Amino acid sequence: MKVVGLTVAGNRYEIKLEDEFADFVNNDLKKAGLLLDRDNNPADLFKAYLRLAKQNTSYEDEIELLIETLDGL
């Protein structure tokens, strides 16, 4: 287990996650422009969430297209 932490608006939030997932989360937060060792503003956290939501929607669209393609075979 690893601890993933993020500070937003002066409040520190930490959670223990499985090692592999913690590494993924830390890397994704960094890719989204969040700082793991400094304070972040709420707008940056919201932007990171929106980035993931867009990614999720894209994956759902791709899955639907794959299902339609497989159904057509």
Secondary structure in CASP SS format (residue, H / E / C, confidence):
PFRMAT SS
TARGET T0000
AUTHOR 0000-0000-0000
METHOD secondary structure of the structure
MODEL  1
M C 1.00
K E 1.00
V E 1.00
V E 1.00
G E 1.00
L E 1.00
T E 1.00
V E 1.00
A C 1.00
G C 1.00
N E 1.00
R E 1.00
Y E 1.00
E E 1.00
I E 1.00
K E 1.00
L E 1.00
E C 1.00
D H 1.00
E H 1.00
F H 1.00
A H 1.00
D H 1.00
F H 1.00
V H 1.00
N H 1.00
N H 1.00
D H 1.00
L H 1.00
K H 1.00
K H 1.00
A C 1.00
G C 1.00
L C 1.00
L C 1.00
L C 1.00
D C 1.00
R C 1.00
D E 1.00
N E 1.00
N C 1.00
P H 1.00
A H 1.00
D H 1.00
L H 1.00
F H 1.00
K H 1.00
A H 1.00
Y H 1.00
L H 1.00
R H 1.00
L H 1.00
A H 1.00
K H 1.00
Q H 1.00
N H 1.00
T H 1.00
S H 1.00
Y H 1.00
E H 1.00
D H 1.00
E H 1.00
I H 1.00
E H 1.00
L H 1.00
L H 1.00
I H 1.00
E H 1.00
T H 1.00
L H 1.00
D H 1.00
G C 1.00
L C 1.00
END
